């Protein structure tokens, strides 16, 4: 993100079209709050979203200073950016989103990678088992005894 160019930003569609990432070109979908925040950023530098204050015309070297400030304001001194990815995946899974969709949002190529991010609590797992059991019992025409209590 430190080297994000304005030419890669499409706020109308809520997309970042990165020319380069760890695995080549990549499209990132922006949520409403991120899109709104990006609209407030100054565009004094036509090239870089985050220009270096000391060296005009170049991007910032890194955004560590911003992350330190964010953690301080949030009173979460030990929070890592990577922790946010794990939390995002876990909340998505608990809300019923599929691993393929979550993996797509996180930029994972393999569902196995996403499954390591998505920590399941017992409640969503139990609820999913109940829904599947109910559908199977109904499809098999089993008596109400084998179905979830109403």
TORZAKOL-226331 format. One line per field, with one value per residue (C-alpha): residue number from 1; x negated, y negated, z negated. Coordinates in pm, whole numbers, plus 32768, in hexadecimal, padded with zeros to 4 digits. Example, Ala and Ser with C-alpha at 12.3 -4.5 7.8 and 13.67 -1.06 7.14 Angstrom:
REM TORZAKOL-226331
resi	c(1, 2)
east	c(7B32, 7AA9)
north	c(81C2, 806A)
up	c(7CF4, 7D36)
REM end
This chain:
REM TORZAKOL-226331
resi	c(1, 2, 3, 4, 5, 6, 7, 8, 9, 10, 11, 12, 13, 14, 15, 16, 17, 18, 19, 20, 21, 22, 23, 24, 25, 26, 27, 28, 29, 30, 31, 32, 33, 34, 35, 36, 37, 38, 39, 40, 41, 42, 43, 44, 45, 46, 47, 48, 49, 50, 51, 52, 53, 54, 55, 56, 57, 58, 59, 60, 61, 62, 63, 64, 65, 66, 67, 68, 69, 70, 71, 72, 73, 74, 75, 76, 77, 78, 79, 80, 81, 82, 83, 84, 85, 86, 87, 88, 89, 90, 91, 92, 93, 94, 95, 96, 97, 98, 99, 100, 101, 102, 103, 104, 105, 106, 107, 108, 109, 110, 111, 112, 113, 114, 115, 116, 117, 118, 119, 120, 121, 122, 123, 124, 125, 126, 127, 128, 129, 130, 131, 132, 133, 134, 135, 136, 137, 138, 139, 140, 141, 142, 143, 144, 145, 146, 147, 148, 149, 150)
east	c(8000, 7EDD, 7EA3, 8013, 8043, 817A, 818A, 81D0, 82F5, 8459, 8535, 866B, 8661, 85BB, 848A, 8312, 8274, 8114, 8014, 7F36, 7F67, 7EBC, 7F58, 7F73, 8097, 81BC, 8310, 837B, 84E5, 8512, 8625, 86F8, 862A, 84E0, 856F, 85EE, 849E, 83DF, 84BE, 8440, 82CE, 8220, 81B6, 8093, 7FBB, 8054, 7F94, 7F83, 80A3, 7FA7, 7E8F, 7D57, 7D63, 7BE9, 7BB4, 7CC7, 7D0C, 7CBB, 7D9D, 7D6C, 7C6E, 7D66, 7E9F, 7E1F, 7E46, 7FB9, 7FF2, 7F47, 802E, 8166, 810F, 80CB, 821B, 82D1, 8215, 81A5, 802A, 7FE3, 80D2, 8030, 80C4, 80C5, 81A8, 82B0, 82B0, 82E9, 8402, 84A2, 84A2, 8524, 8642, 869C, 86A6, 8772, 8865, 8893, 87B2, 8706, 8591, 8574, 8611, 8542, 8406, 845A, 847F, 8335, 8282, 8240, 8210, 8264, 8383, 828E, 81E0, 832A, 8390, 825C, 82D1, 843A, 844E, 85A0, 865A, 8742, 8888, 8867, 87EC, 890F, 8A08, 8981, 899A, 8B04, 8B5F, 8ABF, 8B61, 8CB5, 8C91, 8C1E, 8D39, 8E35, 8DA2, 8DAB, 8F10, 8EAC, 8FA7, 8F9D, 8EE3, 8DA2, 8DD1, 8D6B, 8E68, 8F49)
north	c(8000, 7F16, 7F15, 7EF6, 7E15, 7D44, 7DE8, 7F33, 7EA1, 7EB2, 7E16, 7E19, 7F96, 7FB9, 8070, 8067, 80FC, 8146, 8172, 8236, 82FF, 8431, 8502, 8409, 8329, 832C, 8289, 8223, 81CB, 80A6, 80A7, 7F6F, 7EE3, 7F16, 7E72, 7D49, 7D24, 7D2C, 7C17, 7B35, 7B66, 7A36, 7A57, 7963, 7A68, 7AE2, 7C2B, 7CB3, 7CE1, 7CCC, 7BE3, 7BB8, 7A67, 7A41, 7AB3, 7A2C, 7B02, 7C48, 7D2F, 7D5A, 7E65, 7F18, 7EDB, 7F5C, 7E04, 7E02, 7F5E, 7EF7, 7DC8, 7E97, 7F9A, 7E89, 7DDE, 7F2E, 7F8C, 80D2, 80BC, 8227, 8245, 82B1, 8262, 83D8, 8406, 833A, 8437, 8556, 8499, 843F, 85AD, 862A, 852F, 8582, 86F9, 86C5, 85F7, 8716, 86A7, 87BE, 87F8, 87CB, 8670, 860E, 868D, 85BB, 8485, 84CD, 8519, 8687, 877C, 88B0, 88F2, 89A6, 885A, 87B2, 88CA, 887F, 8717, 8764, 87D3, 8870, 8859, 8975, 88B7, 8887, 89EE, 8A77, 899C, 8A14, 8B80, 8B45, 8AA5, 8BC1, 8CCB, 8C26, 8C1D, 8D86, 8DFE, 8D42, 8DC8, 8F2C, 8F02, 8F5E, 8F2E, 8DF4, 8EB7, 8E9B, 8D2D, 8BFF, 8BA1, 8A7F)
up	c(8000, 7FC7, 8141, 81A3, 82D1, 8313, 846A, 83B4, 82F2, 837A, 826E, 834C, 8355, 8200, 8285, 826A, 83A2, 832D, 843F, 8356, 8217, 8183, 8297, 83B4, 8419, 8327, 82F9, 819A, 8151, 8065, 7F63, 7F2E, 7E0C, 7EC7, 7FFE, 7F34, 7E85, 7FCD, 8056, 7F3D, 7F8F, 8021, 818B, 8181, 822C, 8372, 836A, 8209, 8117, 7FFA, 806F, 7F9E, 7EED, 7EF2, 805B, 813C, 826A, 81B2, 80E9, 7F73, 7F1E, 7E3B, 7D6F, 7C20, 7B82, 7BDD, 7B4B, 7A06, 79ED, 7A3C, 7931, 7832, 7871, 7865, 7726, 77C7, 77AD, 780E, 7934, 7A7A, 7BCF, 7C10, 7ADF, 7B98, 7CB6, 7BC4, 7B15, 7C63, 7CCE, 7B7F, 7B75, 7CDD, 7C98, 7B5B, 7C2E, 7D21, 7E3F, 7EFF, 7EFA, 8073, 8060, 7F31, 7FDA, 810A, 8031, 7F82, 80C8, 807B, 8197, 80C6, 7FD5, 7EEF, 7EB0, 7E5D, 7D71, 7C9D, 7C7C, 7C26, 7ABE, 7A83, 793D, 78D7, 7914, 7A8E, 7AB5, 79E9, 7AA5, 7BF4, 7B83, 7B19, 7C67, 7D2B, 7C50, 7C81, 7DFD, 7E0A, 7D28, 7DFC, 7F43, 7EBC, 7E3F, 7CDE, 7BC9, 7AF6, 79E8, 7AB4, 7AFD, 7A36, 792B, 7990)
REM end
